[in-house]
Amino acid sequence: MTAAGDLLLLGVDGGGSGCRARLCTLGGAQLGEGMGGPANIRLGIEQSFTSLREATIRCMSQAGLAPRDLGRIVACLALAGASEPSHLEAARRCGHPYRKAIFVPDAQAACVGAHAGDDGGIVVIGTGSIGWAELNRRQYRVGGWGWPLSDEGSGAWLGCEALRHTLWAHDGRIGWTALLTSLFAQFRSDPHAIVRWMTAALPRDYAALAPLVVEHAAVGDSVALALLGLAGRHIDALAQRLVAFGARIALVGGLAPAIEPWLEKDTRRHLVAPLGDAVGGALQLARAAVEADLRQGRANVPSARK
């Protein structure tokens, strides 16, 4: 049996555009950080696990550890797409190299991290979007059902809407703006190039266009301003539903700072600053798993609270 002092904790936030990992001791000392590729299991478990391994190895390299040390790691793998039961179960059935692995939705880890394990809710505004709350040991979910039917207000949604408006401008249905002209130029001003691109485009590819919308909104582009306003209304709807459950809300995700000014006053008055991130939340969940094993006598480990 692995000695108590040998166990390590790994927290991974596996998002649709990339994953981040952090390796720590049981006492909380950080040993290494790493990044990997996209890890949305709904879009491919093999790709997701490749990204997880990549991020893990980078953490271990920073810590001066070898592949044999994977057996010392208790990992919490917080993955985009894991909010769907069938995808979560498929991930759990896959083999992994860790001593123990806990699989959870990335939104759950983000919520735990944002509120340091206390009750609260989040709205994730990244490649996708979702509302999630942890209240009185119950979980609440709003939206986040996956691209293209859901994830309104997200980076993928914003990029898609910008391209839709670009094609409208090409058709003559709306006027050109600097944003639409810039996007069209990326496709050599060829609408058929957009069609070819979208045939294989993934959510992260659409989300990569979102920063251009934000940049043009900052200089008053009418279409960019309209799209950010609509994104704000979609995020309002997610947040207000969680507020109805009794949650205080933290906004998280790469697009959160850009969307927050567009939220209604009633939404903003329920906002709190996130205390931590999804990687930190995953580490908390990994530590909780170690402590649960300790209580049940399944692991020779000290309390992680020491």
C-alpha positions in Angstrom: 0.0 0.0 0.0 1.2 3.5 -0.8 2.5 5.3 2.2 0.6 8.4 3.3 3.3 10.9 2.5 3.6 9.5 -1.1 0.1 10.4 -2.3 -0.3 13.5 -4.5 -3.4 15.4 -5.7 -4.1 16.3 -9.3 -6.8 18.7 -10.4 -7.7 19.0 -14.1 -10.1 21.4 -15.7 -10.8 19.9 -19.1 -12.6 22.4 -21.3 -13.7 22.6 -24.9 -10.7 24.6 -26.0 -8.0 23.2 -23.8 -7.3 21.7 -20.4 -5.3 22.9 -17.3 -3.9 20.8 -14.6 -2.2 21.4 -11.2 -0.3 18.9 -9.1 -0.1 19.4 -5.3 0.9 17.6 -2.2 -1.8 16.5 0.3 -0.8 19.6 2.3 -1.6 21.8 -0.6 1.9 22.7 -1.8 1.9 23.2 -5.5 4.4 21.0 -7.4 3.6 21.7 -11.0 1.1 23.0 -13.6 0.5 21.9 -17.1 -1.7 22.5 -20.1 -3.1 20.2 -22.8 -5.4 20.2 -25.8 -9.2 20.2 -25.9 -10.9 17.7 -23.5 -14.6 17.8 -24.2 -15.6 14.1 -23.9 -18.7 14.7 -25.9 -16.5 15.4 -28.9 -14.2 12.4 -28.4 -13.0 10.5 -25.4 -9.7 9.5 -27.0 -8.8 13.2 -27.8 -9.9 14.1 -24.3 -7.7 11.5 -22.6 -4.8 12.4 -24.8 -5.1 16.0 -23.6 -5.3 14.9 -20.0 -2.2 12.8 -20.3 -0.4 15.7 -21.9 -1.3 18.1 -19.1 -0.5 15.5 -16.4 3.0 14.8 -17.8 3.8 18.4 -17.9 2.8 18.8 -14.3 5.0 15.8 -13.4 7.9 17.1 -15.4 7.9 20.3 -13.4 7.8 18.4 -10.2 10.7 16.2 -11.3 8.6 13.0 -11.3 8.7 10.0 -13.6 5.8 8.1 -15.2 6.0 5.5 -12.5 4.8 8.2 -10.1 1.4 8.2 -11.7 0.4 5.5 -9.2 0.8 8.0 -6.4 -1.7 10.4 -7.8 -5.4 10.8 -6.8 -6.9 12.8 -9.7 -10.1 14.7 -10.1 -10.8 15.1 -13.8 -13.4 17.8 -14.4 -14.4 17.5 -18.0 -16.6 19.4 -20.5 -19.3 17.0 -21.7 -19.4 15.1 -18.4 -22.7 16.7 -17.5 -24.3 14.1 -19.8 -24.6 10.8 -17.9 -23.7 8.5 -20.8 -20.5 10.5 -21.6 -19.6 10.5 -17.9 -20.1 6.8 -17.6 -18.1 6.2 -20.8 -15.2 8.2 -19.3 -15.3 6.2 -16.1 -15.1 3.0 -18.0 -11.9 4.1 -19.7 -8.6 3.0 -18.3 -6.4 5.6 -16.5 -2.9 5.5 -15.1 -3.7 7.2 -11.7 -4.0 5.5 -8.3 -7.6 6.8 -8.3 -9.6 9.1 -10.6 -12.8 10.9 -9.9 -14.7 12.1 -13.0 -17.0 15.1 -12.7 -18.5 17.8 -15.0 -16.2 20.8 -15.4 -19.0 23.1 -14.2 -19.2 21.2 -10.9 -15.5 21.8 -10.3 -15.8 25.4 -11.3 -18.6 25.9 -8.8 -16.7 24.2 -6.0 -13.7 26.4 -6.8 -15.6 29.6 -7.1 -17.2 29.3 -3.7 -14.4 27.4 -1.9 -16.7 24.4 -1.4 -19.5 26.5 0.1 -23.0 26.8 -1.4 -23.4 28.9 -4.5 -23.8 29.0 -8.2 -21.9 29.9 -11.3 -22.5 30.8 -14.9 -19.7 29.6 -17.1 -19.1 31.8 -20.2 -16.3 30.1 -22.2 -16.3 28.0 -25.3 -19.7 26.9 -24.1 -22.1 28.2 -21.4 -23.9 26.6 -18.5 -25.4 27.5 -15.2 -24.6 25.3 -12.2 -25.3 25.5 -8.5 -24.4 23.5 -5.4 -27.0 24.2 -2.7 -27.7 22.1 0.5 -25.9 19.1 -1.1 -28.0 19.3 -4.2 -26.9 20.2 -7.7 -28.8 22.4 -10.1 -28.1 22.8 -13.8 -29.4 25.2 -16.3 -28.5 25.1 -20.0 -25.2 23.8 -21.3 -26.8 21.0 -23.3 -24.1 21.2 -26.0 -23.4 22.9 -29.3 -25.3 23.7 -31.5 -28.6 23.4 -29.7 -27.6 25.1 -26.5 -24.6 27.1 -25.0 -26.2 30.4 -25.8 -24.1 33.5 -24.9 -20.9 31.5 -25.1 -17.8 31.9 -27.3 -19.0 29.3 -29.8 -22.4 30.9 -30.0 -20.9 34.4 -30.4 -18.6 33.2 -33.2 -21.4 31.4 -35.0 -23.7 34.5 -34.8 -20.9 36.7 -36.2 -20.5 34.4 -39.2 -24.3 34.2 -39.7 -24.4 38.0 -39.8 -21.4 38.0 -42.3 -23.4 35.8 -44.6 -26.5 38.1 -44.2 -24.3 41.0 -45.2 -23.1 39.1 -48.3 -26.7 38.4 -49.2 -27.5 42.1 -48.8 -30.0 41.5 -46.0 -28.0 43.7 -43.6 -25.3 46.3 -44.1 -21.6 45.6 -43.8 -19.7 46.7 -40.7 -16.0 46.6 -39.8 -16.5 43.4 -37.9 -18.3 41.6 -40.7 -15.8 42.9 -43.3 -12.9 41.6 -41.2 -14.5 38.2 -40.7 -15.3 37.9 -44.4 -11.7 38.7 -45.2 -10.5 35.8 -43.1 -12.3 33.6 -45.6 -10.9 35.4 -48.7 -14.3 37.1 -49.1 -15.8 33.8 -50.3 -19.1 32.7 -48.7 -18.4 29.2 -50.0 -15.2 29.1 -48.0 -17.3 29.7 -44.8 -19.6 26.8 -45.8 -16.6 24.5 -46.3 -15.1 25.6 -43.0 -18.2 25.1 -41.0 -18.6 21.5 -42.2 -15.8 20.3 -39.9 -15.6 23.3 -37.5 -15.8 22.4 -33.8 -17.2 24.7 -31.0 -13.6 25.8 -30.1 -13.2 27.0 -33.8 -16.3 29.2 -33.5 -15.2 30.4 -30.1 -11.8 31.5 -31.6 -13.8 34.2 -33.5 -15.4 35.6 -30.3 -12.4 37.9 -29.4 -12.9 39.7 -32.7 -16.5 40.5 -31.8 -15.4 41.9 -28.4 -12.6 44.0 -30.0 -15.0 45.5 -32.5 -17.6 46.2 -29.9 -15.0 48.3 -28.0 -14.9 50.7 -30.9 -18.6 50.9 -31.5 -19.3 48.3 -34.2 -23.1 48.1 -34.4 -23.3 44.3 -35.1 -20.7 43.5 -32.4 -22.6 45.7 -29.9 -25.9 44.0 -30.7 -24.4 40.5 -30.4 -22.8 41.2 -27.0 -26.2 42.6 -25.9 -27.9 39.5 -26.9 -25.3 37.3 -25.3 -25.9 39.2 -22.1 -29.6 38.5 -22.2 -28.9 34.8 -22.6 -26.5 34.8 -19.6 -29.1 36.8 -17.6 -31.6 34.0 -18.2 -29.2 31.3 -16.9 -28.2 33.4 -13.9 -31.7 34.4 -12.9 -32.9 30.8 -12.9 -30.1 29.9 -10.4 -31.0 33.0 -8.3 -34.5 31.6 -8.2 -33.0 28.5 -6.5 -31.4 30.7 -3.9 -27.9 30.9 -5.3 -25.4 33.8 -5.3 -23.6 33.8 -8.7 -20.0 33.9 -9.8 -19.2 34.4 -13.4 -16.4 32.2 -14.7 -14.8 31.5 -18.1 -12.7 33.4 -20.5 -15.6 35.6 -21.9 -17.0 36.5 -18.4 -15.3 39.9 -18.2 -16.5 40.9 -21.7 -20.2 39.8 -21.0 -20.6 41.0 -17.5 -21.1 44.7 -18.4 -24.0 43.6 -20.6 -26.0 41.9 -17.8 -29.1 43.4 -16.3 -28.8 45.3 -13.1 -31.0 42.7 -11.3 -28.5 40.0 -12.4 -25.4 42.0 -11.4 -26.6 42.6 -7.8 -26.5 38.8 -7.2 -22.9 38.5 -8.5 -19.9 37.7 -6.2 -16.3 37.4 -7.2 -15.1 33.8 -7.6 -12.7 32.7 -4.8 -10.9 30.1 -7.0 -11.0 28.4 -10.3 -12.1 25.0 -11.7 -8.6 23.5 -11.2 -8.8 24.5 -7.5 -12.2 23.0 -7.3 -11.0 19.8 -8.8 -8.2 19.7 -6.2 -10.8 20.2 -3.4 -12.8 17.2 -4.8 -9.7 15.1 -5.1 -8.8 15.9 -1.5 -12.3 15.1 -0.4 -12.0 11.7 -2.1 -8.8 10.9 -0.1 -10.5 11.9 3.1 -13.5 9.8 2.3 -11.3 6.8 1.7 -9.6 7.5 5.0 -12.9 7.5 6.9 -13.8 4.2 5.3 -10.4 2.7 6.0 -9.5 2.2 2.4 -6.4 4.3 2.3 -3.3 4.6 4.5 -3.4 8.4 4.3 -3.5 11.2 6.9 -6.3 13.7 6.9 -5.8 16.3 4.1 -6.8 19.0 6.6 -3.5 18.5 8.6 
